[in-house]
Amino acid sequence: DELDGYRRHVMGALGDALSSSRPKEALSVLEAHLDLNRRCWTHCPELIVRAQADYANGLMMFGRDDEALPLLRAVHEKRVALLGPRHRDSIGAANSLAITLSSPGHYAEARAIFRQILLYARELDRQDDTRLRVAGAFSRAVLNDDDCPTAELREMSKVMDDTSRAARLMLGATHPVARQLEIDLARVRARLS
């Protein structure tokens, strides 16, 4: 129905707008947006997946990772089913899932996901910043895990060296992302010494 289409667009835009200025109100709007998509747009799974991801991100803003985790798992599974594992959106969904797994301490599972999607992200266009984002999140997961094996720290050092070089070439040495990758690389190297 056309009216439901307008509602869906308005609720999505409202949820996005409220996310930065009034996050508590945004969460209830994002939840209603997800419900509307599930009810009225069953024929368009990508819209439902997008609304699930938005709601999960809203939950994460409030530290409700335990509630966001099942949604992020579902988003990742659906993105892979719809687009394949090497698609940029599937990689992004896996990245969000791995970041969330890193928060409550599921480091081994997060590292396994990061390792896989980093391979896929490297296959993307050289100008795509996805691999920079994945490598940065991967390094922070490794650095937050006090029990990370030395072999994985060595692997991370190589990945970060390669990624920070790519960031300098792609973005310039003074870009905040390039600088953060350099900081992460120095922290990984310090853990190894």
C-alpha positions as CSV (number, residue, x, y, z in Angstrom):
1,D,0.0,0.0,0.0
2,E,1.3,3.5,-0.9
3,L,0.5,4.9,2.5
4,D,2.7,2.2,4.2
5,G,5.5,3.1,1.8
6,Y,5.3,6.7,2.9
7,R,5.2,5.7,6.6
8,R,8.3,3.5,6.1
9,H,10.3,6.3,4.5
10,V,9.2,8.8,7.1
11,M,9.9,6.5,10.1
12,G,13.4,5.6,8.6
13,A,14.2,9.3,8.1
14,L,12.9,10.2,11.6
15,G,14.9,7.4,13.2
16,D,18.1,8.6,11.4
17,A,17.5,12.2,12.4
18,L,16.8,11.4,16.0
19,S,19.9,9.1,16.4
20,S,22.2,12.0,16.8
21,S,20.1,14.5,18.7
22,R,17.7,12.4,20.7
23,P,18.9,8.8,20.7
24,K,16.3,7.4,23.3
25,E,13.5,8.5,21.0
26,A,15.3,7.2,18.0
27,L,15.4,3.7,19.4
28,S,11.6,3.4,19.7
29,V,11.2,4.8,16.2
30,L,13.8,2.4,14.8
31,E,12.0,-0.5,16.5
32,A,8.6,0.7,15.0
33,H,10.3,1.1,11.6
34,L,11.5,-2.5,11.8
35,D,8.0,-3.8,12.8
36,L,6.4,-1.9,9.9
37,N,8.9,-3.3,7.4
38,R,8.4,-6.9,8.7
39,R,4.6,-6.4,8.5
40,C,4.2,-4.6,5.2
41,W,7.3,-5.2,3.2
42,T,7.8,-9.0,3.3
43,H,8.3,-9.0,-0.4
44,C,11.4,-6.8,-0.1
45,P,13.9,-8.6,2.3
46,E,16.6,-6.0,1.8
47,L,14.4,-3.3,3.4
48,I,13.8,-5.6,6.4
49,V,17.6,-6.4,6.7
50,R,18.4,-2.6,6.6
51,A,15.8,-1.8,9.3
52,Q,17.2,-4.7,11.4
53,A,20.7,-3.3,11.1
54,D,19.6,0.2,12.0
55,Y,17.7,-1.1,15.1
56,A,20.7,-3.2,16.1
57,N,23.0,-0.2,15.8
58,G,20.6,1.8,18.0
59,L,20.7,-0.9,20.6
60,M,24.5,-0.9,20.5
61,M,24.5,2.9,21.1
62,F,23.0,2.2,24.5
63,G,25.3,-0.7,25.3
64,R,22.6,-3.3,24.8
65,D,25.0,-5.6,22.9
66,D,23.3,-8.7,24.2
67,E,20.1,-7.7,22.4
68,A,21.9,-6.4,19.3
69,L,23.9,-9.6,18.8
70,P,21.1,-11.9,17.6
71,L,19.9,-9.2,15.2
72,L,23.4,-8.6,13.8
73,R,23.8,-12.4,13.3
74,A,20.5,-12.4,11.4
75,V,21.5,-9.4,9.3
76,H,24.8,-11.0,8.4
77,E,23.2,-14.3,7.5
78,K,20.6,-12.5,5.3
79,R,23.1,-10.3,3.6
80,V,25.2,-13.3,2.7
81,A,22.2,-15.2,1.5
82,L,21.0,-12.2,-0.6
83,L,24.3,-10.8,-1.9
84,G,27.0,-13.4,-1.3
85,P,29.9,-13.2,1.3
86,R,32.2,-11.0,-0.8
87,H,29.7,-8.1,-1.3
88,R,30.6,-4.9,0.4
89,D,27.3,-4.9,2.4
90,S,27.9,-8.5,3.6
91,I,31.4,-7.5,4.6
92,G,30.0,-4.5,6.5
93,A,27.4,-6.7,8.3
94,A,30.1,-9.1,9.3
95,N,32.3,-6.2,10.5
96,S,29.5,-4.9,12.7
97,L,28.9,-8.4,14.1
98,A,32.6,-8.9,14.8
99,I,32.8,-5.5,16.5
100,T,29.9,-6.4,18.7
101,L,31.3,-9.8,19.6
102,S,34.5,-8.0,20.7
103,S,32.6,-5.9,23.2
104,P,31.3,-8.7,25.5
105,G,34.5,-10.6,25.1
106,H,33.9,-13.2,22.4
107,Y,37.3,-12.4,21.0
108,A,38.1,-15.7,19.4
109,E,34.9,-15.7,17.3
110,A,35.4,-12.0,16.5
111,R,38.9,-12.6,15.3
112,A,37.8,-15.5,13.1
113,I,35.2,-13.3,11.4
114,F,37.6,-10.4,11.0
115,R,40.2,-12.7,9.5
116,Q,37.7,-14.0,6.9
117,I,36.2,-10.7,5.9
118,L,39.6,-9.0,5.7
119,L,40.4,-11.4,2.8
120,Y,37.2,-10.5,1.1
121,A,37.7,-6.7,1.7
122,R,41.1,-6.9,0.1
123,E,39.4,-8.1,-3.1
124,L,37.3,-4.9,-3.4
125,D,38.3,-1.9,-5.4
126,R,41.6,-0.4,-4.2
127,Q,39.8,2.9,-3.5
128,D,37.2,1.3,-1.3
129,D,37.9,2.1,2.4
130,T,36.1,-1.1,3.6
131,R,39.4,-2.9,4.2
132,L,40.7,0.0,6.2
133,R,37.6,-0.1,8.5
134,V,37.8,-3.9,8.9
135,A,41.5,-3.9,9.7
136,G,41.1,-1.0,12.2
137,A,38.3,-2.8,14.0
138,F,40.2,-6.1,13.8
139,S,43.3,-4.5,15.4
140,R,41.2,-3.0,18.2
141,A,39.6,-6.4,18.9
142,V,43.1,-8.0,19.1
143,L,44.4,-5.2,21.3
144,N,41.4,-5.4,23.7
145,D,42.0,-9.2,24.2
146,D,44.6,-9.6,26.9
147,D,44.8,-13.3,26.1
148,C,45.4,-12.9,22.3
149,P,48.0,-15.4,21.2
150,T,51.4,-14.1,20.2
151,A,51.0,-15.6,16.7
152,E,47.9,-13.6,16.1
153,L,49.6,-10.5,17.3
154,R,52.3,-11.1,14.8
155,E,49.7,-11.7,12.1
156,M,48.0,-8.4,13.1
157,S,51.3,-6.5,12.9
158,K,51.7,-7.6,9.3
159,V,48.1,-6.7,8.5
160,M,48.3,-3.3,10.1
161,D,51.6,-2.5,8.5
162,D,50.1,-3.3,5.1
163,T,46.8,-1.5,5.9
164,S,48.4,1.7,7.3
165,R,50.6,1.9,4.2
166,A,47.5,1.6,2.0
167,A,45.7,4.2,4.1
168,R,48.5,6.7,3.7
169,L,48.4,6.2,0.0
170,M,44.7,6.4,-0.3
171,L,43.9,9.1,2.2
172,G,47.1,10.8,3.0
173,A,49.3,10.6,6.1
174,T,47.5,13.2,8.0
175,H,44.0,11.8,7.6
176,P,42.4,10.7,10.9
177,V,41.9,7.1,9.7
178,A,45.5,6.8,8.6
179,R,46.7,8.3,11.8
180,Q,44.5,5.9,13.9
181,L,45.8,2.9,12.0
182,E,49.4,4.1,12.7
183,I,48.6,4.3,16.4
184,D,47.0,0.8,16.4
185,L,50.1,-0.5,14.6
186,A,52.4,1.0,17.2
187,R,50.2,-0.6,20.0
188,V,50.4,-4.0,18.4
189,R,54.2,-3.7,18.0
190,A,54.5,-2.6,21.6
191,R,52.5,-5.7,22.7
192,L,54.9,-7.9,20.8
193,S,58.1,-6.4,22.4
